[in-house]
Amino acid sequence: MTKRDIQSHRSEQPDPLCDSVQTLLPGYVTAEALGQHTSRSYRDVAAHLHTCAHCREALDELRALTIDAYNGVVAPAPSYPQPNLAFLSAQPAAAQPWRIDEWGRLIVVFSQALLDSLRPPALAGAARGQLLYSYTLQPPGLDVQIDVFATGAQIGFVRINVESLDRDPLDQTPSQVVARAAGATWHGTTDESGCIAFDAVPLADLPHLTIEIATDQAAQDGAAA
């Protein structure tokens, strides 16, 4: 092999720096396409390209693709694979736990899902008088809060506060309240502050608790009907 052959063979072998330089070529070509001065930000790359035919060839190929893409010459793919997003399927939306019936009464229906959303503490460790659940709702014209407290390991009491927004908080119109759970019924009338409490409510029956609230106007409408 002549000296010229050896030099030709060596010139065909990529420089050890080629891998690192070619890693930077996409950024180099993008900077060119954006009109930036690559001689400053890519000084080492530019110096290497001046002496390496192997990397210049890769640069020319990348330039052709990049410039075409920037000019809108490269056609978009005819189709794209559709990802399988079944694992992201949303759970069915839970039904609203309250409604206004035909007589204007507010009906609140508890469920295990509602109780779980209120993040109760472990009932086994509930202390006497501890607040277990608190649920606030705002039907038209009302501000209602339902609190459940522990009075024992398995028993609690339910406090209901019904505030008519058009009246003074300490001068509320009485509301008729009925609570039902697992065949048991509690009923009464709210006081002047809009509050009433029902004792001896089994905690295990809370997922089946239904509360009916009839404001004074709703009670009159129901009686008239």
C-alpha positions, 0 to 999 in steps of 0.5 A: 500500500502506497503512502497515498493509499494510506492517507486516503484510507485514513481520510475515509475513517470518521474522526473520533469527534464525529459522534459528539458533533453529529449529536449537535447537528440538529441544533446547528441546522435549526439555528441556521434555519432560524438565521442565528450565527452558528459560528458563535454558538457552535464554534467547535462544530463549525471548526470540525465541519471544515475538516470532516467530509463525513460530518459535512455529508450528514450536515447536508442531508439534515439541512435538506430535511430541515429546510424542507420542513420549515418551508412546508415541503415535507408532507404530513404523514397520511395517518397516525397510530391511535393510542390506546387510552382505555386506561384513562377512561373516566369513571361515570360521574356520580349522580348529584346527591340532592334534588328539589322534589315537586313540593319544593322540598330538598331531598338529600340522599347519602351513599357510600360514594358520598361518604367516601368523598368526605374522607372520614376518619377510621370509625374504630378510633372515633372519639365521643363527640368527634366530627366524622362527616361534614357535607355542605350544599347550596340549593337555590336560596338556602345554605345547608350543612349536615354534620355527623358526630360520633357518640359511641363506637357505632352510634352518632348524631346528625346535626342539620343547619338550614339557613335561608339566605334572605333572612337573618342568620339568627332569625330563621323561618322554621323548616320541617326536617325528616331523616330516614335510614334502614326503616328508622325515622327521625323528624323535627323542626329547626330552631330560630337559628335553623338548626336541628339534631337527631340522636342515636343514628347508627353509623352503619346506616349512614350510606342509606340515610335520606334527609328531607327538608321542607322550608316554611314556604315548601310546607305551605305549598305541600299542604295547599296541594 
